[in-house]
Amino acid sequence: MVSFEDPTVLADFMDFQLEKPMAFKTDSTGRPVYQSRNDFGPLKSLRSIPQLVDFGLATRLEEDDDWGVWPIQPDHSRAPEVILGNGWQMHADIWNLGVLLWDMIEGKELFQHIHDQQGRYDATLHIAEMIALLGPPPPEVIQRREDDRVCETAEEYFCGPFFDHNGRFLYEDLIPDRRLDDTVSSLQGEEREEFLDLAKGMLVWHPNARKRAGELAAHPFLQPKQTSA
């Protein structure tokens, strides 16, 4: 991550655009697509220092079949298996990316109700919103002991358990009135449906049911669109 070294860099760039606008084309939906710009002229100061970020929440798995247990990921993008204490693998990254799509497309977080009135992360609220957007989790997702009782160990980090012995969510009154299909307002028609289909392949309760990276890369939403001549 690199910030601009001086706030006047962007102001000067905007002034220059008024004199000589950057190249762009119009896509099939009528929206302008601008050429990327990576040259903003000579540095105005040396205060800008590149930083590698988010390593405080990163954890490495040595092998593909390794399992992690310790909680990972930023609050908004935390996968359900992490919160429930089921153990997690690489599939948690697919969930992470799926949540990030809303930041890129809508400019806001997908999960809007995950903090309490004091601004502290509340995993119960997070699970409740997942249920609102995705429906209830399948029984096999809820971690259980050998005697078939809900696990009360790893998930205690997030003040669990969250489900009773029958798999029923213990805090149904906290489930907000939201639907995943209603969270996308910046896209329309077929493009919107393709985006939601892509996201629903990533935001799945069961980690093994999520699409793999190769499958997602081939999704129609990510393919170049034909432009009219």
N, C-alpha and C positions, 0 to 999 in steps of 0.2 A: 504494500500500500504506500502510495506516494502522494502527498498533498501539494498543492500549488505553493510555491515559496513566498508569494506576495499576492494580496487580494486584488491588486491592479491588473494582474495577468488576465483574468476573465473580462474585466472591464475593457481593456485594450483589445482583446479578441472580439468582443461584441462590436466595438467601434469599427474595427477592420472589416467585419462582416457587412456592415452598412455600405462600405465602399466597394468591397469585392466579395460578394456572397460565395460560399463554398459550393462545389458541385453537388447535385442531387438528381435523383430520378423519382418517378412516381410509380408506385406499385399498382397491382391490379385492383386494389380497393380504393385507389385515389389518394393514398397517403404518401407524403414525401419521405424518401429514404436518403439521408445525407451521407456523404463520404466521411469516413472517420478522419479525425485530425489528431496527429501526435506531435506536431511541431508548433510550439507556442513561443518561439524565439529564444534568444539568449537568457540564461538565468539572471534574475534580478537580485538574488541574494543566494547565499549558501546555507540557508536555514532549513531547507527541505531535506530530510533524511529518509531514505527508504526504510520501511519497517515490515518485517514478517509478523503477521498477527494471528490471533486465535489459537496459538499453540498451548495456551493454558488449559484448554478443554480437549486437546487432541490426545489420542491414545493409539499406540501401534499394536497390531496383532501380528505375531511372528509368522503364522501360517494361515492359509485360507480357512482351515477348519478349526482355528482357535476361537475361543469364546471370551468375551469381555464381561465383567460383572460391575465394575465400578462405574458410577454415573458419568455420562459424557454429554456433550452437545450444549449449545446455548439454550436458554429456556424455551424460546418460541419454536425452535426446530427440534426439540427432543422427541425421539421416537417412542412409541408406546411400550416396546419391549424393554427400553431403558427404565422407564418409570415403573413398570410392573415388576422389575427385577427378574425377568426371564432369562437374562443373559443376551448378549447382542453380538452380531457379526457385521460383515461388510454391508448387509442389507440396510443397516441403520443410515448409511450415507445416502441411499436412494430416497429414503423418507426425508432426510435433511434437505436434499436438492428439491424435492417436490414442494416442500413448504417455502423454499426460497423463490420459487416461481412467482408467488404472489408479490414479493418485494419487487421483482423485475417487471411484471406485467401491470400490477395494480398500484405499485408504489406504497404498499402498506402490508402489515403482517396479516397472515391468514388467521391466526388465532388471536382474538381480540380480548379475551376474558380469562387470562391465566394468572393475574396478580390480584391479591387481596386489597382491601381498602388502605393498607399501609404500604402498598407497592411491592410487597414480597411475593415471590413466585409461589403459587399454590398448585401442586400437582393434581389435586382433586378437581379444581376448576378446569385444568388442562384436559384431563380425561373426560370431564363432562362435555366440553366443547368438541372433543373428538367424536363423542357419541352423537352429538347434534349434527355434525357435518358428515360423518361416515356411517352412522348407524352403530348399533351395539357390537362389541367384539365377539368373535366366535369363541365357544367354550375352551378350545385348545390353546387360546392365547393367554388365558388367565393362569398364572403360575400356581401349581398345586403341589402339596406334599404327597408322599407315598400313601398316606391314609386318606387321600382325596380331599383334604381340607385346604383352603386357600393359603398360599404361602405368606408368612408374615415376617420374612427375614430381610432380603435385599431391598424390597420395596419400602421397608420402614424408613429408609433414608428420606423418602418423599411423603412420610406420614401415612402410609398405607396401613392395612389393606383397603382396597377400593370396592371390592365385590364380596357378596356373602357366599355361603357354601354352595349355593345354587347358581352362582355366576351372575347374580343380579347386582347392578350398580347401587351402592349404598346411599348415594346422594342425588337421586333423580330430580329433586327440586332445583338443583343447580344447573341442569341441562338447559342451555339457552335455546331460544327459538330461531335457529339459523339452519340454512341448507347450503351445501357446497355450491350448488348451481347458481345460487343468488350472490355469490361473492365476487363474480367477475362482471364488471360493468364496462371495461375499456375495449372489449372485443365483441364482435357481433356475428350473427349467422354461423356459417360453416366454420369460420376461424375460431369462434368461441367454443363450438362443440368439439373441435379437434383439440383445443387446449385443455378442456375439461377431461376429455378422454385420456390425454397424456398424463395429466395430474392424477387421475383415478388409478392409473397403473402404478403410481409411485406411493400414493397415500393409502396404503392397505394395512389393516391391523396385523395380519400374519406376515412376518418378514419374508417367508419363502414364497408368498403369493405376489410379491412385488416384481415388476418387470426388471430385467437385467439391463445394464448400461447399453449393451449392443442392441437390444430390442427397442429401447427408448430412442437411440440414435436414428433408427429407421422409421420412427413414427412420422406420419404425414404432417403433423404440425411443425416439425423441424426441417422439412424438406423445402428446397427453393421453390417459390411460387412462380408460375408462368405470368409474365407481364404482357399486356397488349402492345402491339406494335404502334 
